[in-house]
């Protein structure tokens, strides 16, 4: 997988995950599990140099 493919896939997963998080109760176990992945993706995308200002809907 090329770096561009990895970035594209990560952005898509980040967007999809945020959609699920916004539809979930913040106090649920599922939300807490999704938040762990959300943080991992945020770190990875930032390391790739992606500006998350426009993409990040959760803002945590």
Secondary structure as UniProt FT lines:
FT   HELIX           3..22
FT   TURN            26..27
FT   HELIX           29..47
FT   TURN            48..49
FT   TURN            53..55
//
